[in-house]
Amino acid sequence: MSFENQDELTTFCKGILKSSRIRNKSVLLCEGSVDYLKQHDFSPRGYRQLEDLPDCSFYRKLFPETRCFTCGSRKNVLKTYFKLRD
């Protein structure tokens, strides 16, 4: 599933930037479901649950100092990257 509009993408990016868990860490954006996060209205608990998804847990084992966020499709990963970069 992907972000249905620009507001969802903005809310997602703001949640990433507000997270205290990314301080002094690398952030990895990967493909994967955002359904869980959408169901929980982009809550901090929802962001923590994203790290338990298969893609993120794989990358977390490879790079322990990295915080992983699933963003939906490849297109959404790129949209999220450019939104965070701005």
Protein Blocks (a to p, Z undefined) as FASTA:
>chain_A
ZZfbfklmmmmmmmmmmpmklgopacdddeddfklmmmnoopaklmmmmmmpmklmmmmm
mmmmbccddebjfklmmmmmmmmmZZ
